[in-house]
Amino acid sequence: MRRVCLTLPTHRACAGTIAAVGEEAAYGAARFGVEVHLLVLDSSPAPVLAEHRRAVAALPPSPGVTVHHLDEDEQRDFLRTVIGRSGGARPDRLLELMLPSRVSYGACTNRAFLIAQALGCTSVHRRDSDSRYQRRDGEPVFPLHQELAHLGRRADDVRESATRSKLSPGTGSRRVTMAGGSFVGEMSVDVAEIRDLDPDTYRELIGLSIPEGYPEIWRGHLIDESFRGAGDTAFDGDRTTLAPVSPMRVDMCNIALDHEVYRRVPLPPATDTIGSDYFLIHLLHDARMPGVQHNRHIVNFHTAERRTDDGFLAYQLRFVKFLLSKAYLNAVYARTAAAGDALLDAEGHIRAPEIAGFVRDSTGLDRASGAHRLDVLDAAYRRLGDRYQAVADILVERRSRLLDEARDDMADFALLMDHWEALTGASAEAGLAVTR
């Protein structure tokens, strides 16, 4: 029987989301006859963790659904076993990259990838703690429906059932490696207040994420589209597009990836950096790998914690690190876009060592771009004033450290890629004890 992993990484209270994702898991098992492993990776503080354990225990038993709720100690034990079995050099460093002490959007998903391998799953389906499902006619609209319907199938076999096809020539025999939708509701990145306070400053900051050399009309379009998802579009029936999927059209709270992708290439383990988990979407798009973009969009909302002073400051610094990381990531994406089909081997799989080389080469970039970005950010936050002034002061205080981290994050990513296939292989051999 086909096994899939539906995962919810979290570090904050989300008992309601656990219940909702549990319902999605039951739907997938019943509707598609698959074995769904619901994996909650929990980095929450003790009182919240206890609340989540109660929420998991309250999930009604469902045929075909197995639930795994792992706290950080349990995740660490699993990782130590896998890293030891892989025989990789610098095991302590690998453990730190897989389970850092700071928030890492890429690392939490990498852990899901390894555990999915241990469970014998053929795909990983990711959700986020700050999201809910749309409803139609009183029923939840589950993205898992489109993910299970299309993932892993030959593109030519999906073409007739898709609403429209924009496949690249000669790629019909390739398998669908990704299925994803976007979100409706609040912006995925908490910059709406900046846009409202000063639209010009907003455009200047978001513009730092766009690769240099884009024509101005395209830059403006990309800035307008960034972080907005599907806007306020309500689900009114299924529509799908078969194509290499643009990273602008999907969100990591609403995505599924085939194991042939994530067992070869991980996500950047950068800490305190939003957007670091979108790397594989870029890679698959540039390699012209077929994907399915659907309209079962998830409802995004901002948690109460993000609206506190501490939450605001933490999130703005993660946004700053994202903009610094883009100097390096955009250099890598330029090379993957230029390589195109050459990113794939004769069997149609990603050439992981070549990607690692692109990432490692990026660490040699001049730091001037990062320094310029920090200058722009400092001036922008000071113009915004009020609590943004505190962000600017921290940028001055941490300037050298931030520049170092942006470069070192890429070096760490290359190191993890060097060991990744040994880790995924060791994980598949190690297995994971079934919990429920």
N, C-alpha and C positions, 0 to 999 in steps of 0.2 A: 504494500500500500504506500502511496506517495505520502511523504512526511514534509511538513512545512513548519517554519518557526515564525510565530507572530510575537514580536517583542515590544516591550514597553520599558525603556530605560527611564529612571527617575531619580531625582535627588530632593524632591519636595512633595508635599501632601497632595495626593491625587486618588483618593479612594473611589470617587465617582468614576474616574477614567478607568480604573482597574475593572470595575463592574461592567462598564460599557465595552471594553476590549474583550472581556470574558464572553460577553454576548456575541461579539463578532467572531470569536474563535468557534463558539458553538454553531453559529450560522455556517461558517466555512466547512466544518466537518460534516454537518447534515446535508448541506446543499451540494457539495462536490465529492463527498465520500472520501475525504482525505483525513490523515491523522495530523491534527494541529497541536503543536507544542507551544503553549502560551508561556513566554519567558519574561518575567518581571525582574529586571536588574536594578537593585535598590541600593542607592547610596545615601539614603535619607538619614537624618539624625534619629536617635533611639525612639523618642515618642512617636514620630511619624512612621518609623519602621514598624512599630507595634500596631499602629492603626492600619497599616497596609497588610500586616499579617492577618488581622481580623477580616479585612476586605477580601483577601485571597481565600481564607477559610470559608467565607460566606458564599463564594461562587458555587452555583448549583452544579452537581456532577453532570457532565455531558458526554455522550458516547463519542469516542474519537478525539477527545480533548484531554491532554495531559498538561498540568500546570507546574511550573518551576518558579519559585520565588527565592532568589539568591541575594543575600546581603553581601556587603563587601568582603567580609571574612570568608564566606563560602566561595565567592568569585576568586579571591586571592589564592585559596587552596587549589582550586581548579587550575588556575594559571600556572602556579608553581609546578604542578604535575606535568602540564603540557610543555612548559618551557624546559623542564628537566628532561623530558622524553625527547624533545626536539634536538638536544645536544648543542644548542646555540651558544656562541660565545657571549659573555657579559649577561648572564641570566638576570642579575639584579637590575640592570638597566632595562632589559626587555620587560621585566615585571613593572617597573616604574612607568614605562611608556604605555603599557596595557591597562594599568590601574593607577593613574596619577592621583596625587592628593588634592589637586585642583580640578575644576570642572573641565571636561574635555568631551565635546560632542562627537569627535571622531573615535576616541578611545572607547566610549561606552558602546558604540555600534560595532567596533572591532571585537569587543568581548562577545557580543551577540553572534557575530560571524563564527568565532571559534566554537562557541557552545552549540550553534546550529550544526557545525561539522561533527561535533561529538555525538549529537543526537541523530545523525544520519539524515538531516533535512536537505531538501533540494533547493530551498529558497528561504530568504529572510524577508519579513514584512514588518516595517517599522512604524510605530505610532509614538506620539509625544504626550507628556503629561498635561500640557496646556492646550488640549484640543478636545473637541466633542464631535459627534456625528450629526450631519443633517438628518432631517426626517421628511418623509413624503407619505401622505395618507396614513400618518400615525406610525409608520415603520422606519427604523433607522436605515440610512443609506450607507452600506458597508463597502469600502474600497476593496476589501478582500475578494469580493465577487469578480471584479475585473482582473485582479491580480491572478487569481487561481484559474480563471478562464483562459488566460493568454500566455502566462509566463512559461518559458521552456519550449513552446511550440515553434515550428518552422514559420517564418514570416509569410511564405506563400500560402500556408494553410490558414493563416489568420486574415489574409487580405480580404476575402469575400465577406467575412462577418464584421470587419471594421467599418465604421461610418465613412471614413476616407483613408486613403493610403498615400503617403508621401515617401515611399521607400526610395533609397538611392539605387540607381541601376546596378544590377548584378548582386544584390544582397538578399534576394528572396529566399535563398536556401539557408541563410543564417537563422539562428533561433532567437526568439524574443528574450532578451536578457534583463529587461527592466520594464516594470509597469508602474505608472505613477499618476497622481492627480495633484491638485494644488489645495488651496484653502480659501475660505471666505471668512469675513469678519475682520478683526483687528489686524494691522500690519504685522508681518512675521518678525520684523525688527522694530524695536521701540524707538522710532525716530519721528513719529507723527507729530509730536510736540515741536520738534525742530522745524518741520515743514510748516506748521501753523505760525510759529513765531517769526520765522524769517525764510521765505521760500528760496531766496537767492543763496543763502548760506546752506540750506538743505541740498540744493542742486550742486553746490560746490563740493560738499562732503561726499555725497553719493557718487559724484563724478570721479572721485579718487579710486573707486572700485572698477571703473571702466578702463580697458586697455588703451594705452596711448596710440595715437594714429588713426582712431576711428573718425570718420567724417562727422561733422558737428550734428548733422540731422540724425545720424544713428546714435550718437552719444545722448542726445536729448531724448530720443525714444527709449533707450535703455534705462536712463535715469527715471523716466516717468513710470516704467514698468517694474522697477526694482522693489522687492519686498511687499508688493501689493496683491500677489496671488491672483485669484479670480474675482476680486472685488466683492460685490454683494450678490453675485449670480446664484440664485436658488436652483437646486436640482429639479429638473422637470422631465427626466428621461435620459437613458444612457446614450452617450456619444463617445466614440473612440477614434483616435488617429494613430495609424501604424506608421512609424517614422523613427529616425534617430531623434530622441527627445531632447529639446532645449532645456538647460538647467533653469531658465527663466520661467518655465511652464509647470514645474513640479516642485513639491516641497518635501523635505525629509521626514515630515510627520505623516506622509501619505505616499509611501514608496515600497516597492518590492524588488529585490535583486536575485538573480539566479546564482546558484553556487559556483558555476563555472567562472563567474566574475570574482566574487569575494574570496574564493579560496586561492586566488592568484595575486590579487592586489588589495591592500588594506586602505583605510582612510587615514589622513594625517592625524597624529595623536596630539596636535597642538592644544595647549591648555588655555582657558579663558579667551577663546577665539571663536566668535560666531562664524558660521559658514564654512568651517573647516571640514564638515562632513559632506560637502557637495562634490568632492573630487571625482568620484566614480561616475557621476552623471556627466561631467565634462568629458571624461575619458571615453565613455561609451558613445557619446555624441560624435566626438572627433574621429573615432574608429568606424563610424557609420554602422554601428550595431543597431538592429531593429529594437524598438521599444513600443509600448502602447501608452499613449497619453489619454487619460479618461477624465470624466467630469464628475466623478463621485468625490467632490471636494469636502474636506474636513473643515469644521468650524474652529477657527483659531481664537484664543482669548489670552489676555495677559493676566497672570496670577497676581494676587494681592501683594506678594513679596516683591515683585518687580516694581511696584508703585511706591515702596518705602524709600527713604533716603539711601539706605545701604544698598538696596536692590537696584535703584537707579544708577548709583555710582558704579557698582559691579558691572552692570550691563553696558554702560557707556564705555568702560574700559575694554570690554570684550569687543565692542564695535570698533574701537580704535585699533585693537590688535588685528581684527579682520582687515581693516584698510591697510595696515602695514604688511600683512601677509600677502595681499593681492599683488604687491610688487614682484614677489617671487612666484606666486601661483600663475599670474598672467604670463610670465616668461615661460613657464612649463606648458601652459595651454597653447601658447603660440607654436611651440614645437610639436605638440600632439596634433594640433589642427593641420600643420604642414605635413605631418607624417601620414595622416589619414589611414588608409588600408594597411600601410606598412606597420601599424601598431599590432597587427594580428599575425600569428604564425600560420603554417599551412593548414592546421586544423581549425582555424578561425578563433583561436584563443588569444587573449592579450599577452603581449611579450613583456612580462613583468620586469626583467632585467633592464630592458631599454627604458622603461618608464622610470625606474630607479635612477638610471643615469641622468635623465632629464632633471629630476629633482635634485640630485647631488650637484649637478652643474649650476643650478640656480643659486646655490649658496655662495658662489663667487661673484654675484652681482655687486656693483658699487652701492654702498650704503647711502649714497646721496639721495636716491629716490625716497628711501624711508625717512631721512632727515627732512626732506622737503614736505613730505606728508605730515610729519609732526608739526612743522611750522604752520601749515595750513590749518591743521586741527586746533592748534593753540590759539591762533587768531580767531577762528570761527567760534570756539567755545567762549572766548572772552567777549566777543560781540553779542553772543546770546545772553551773557550775564547770569545773575541769580545763581542757581545751583550748578549751572554749567561752568561757572568760574572755578569751582572746586575741582572739576575734571581737568581744566587747563593747568591748575597748580600742580596736580599729580603728574601730568605729562612732563612738566619741567623737571620735577623731582626725579622721575623714573626714566628720563629720556634715553640715557645710554643703555639701561637695562632693557627697555622696550625694543630698541634697535637690535640688541644682541639676541633677544628671544625670537624675534621674527626670523632671523637667519638660522638660529640654532634649531628652531622648530622644523625647518626643512631638512637639516642634517639628520635630525632624529627620525623624520619620516623615511628618508633614504635608508637609514640603518634598519628600521622596522621592515621595510620592503625586502631587504637582503635576507631576512630570516623568516619572512611571512609564509612561504610555501612549506617550509619545514614545520612551522607552528601549526598550520591548518592540517597537515598530514598527521602530526603527532596528536592533535585534538581528535581527529577521526579514529585513531587507534585507541585513544584513552577512553572515549565514551563518557557518559554522564549518567549517574544513577537517576532512575525515574522517581519523581516525588509524589505525583498524584495523577 
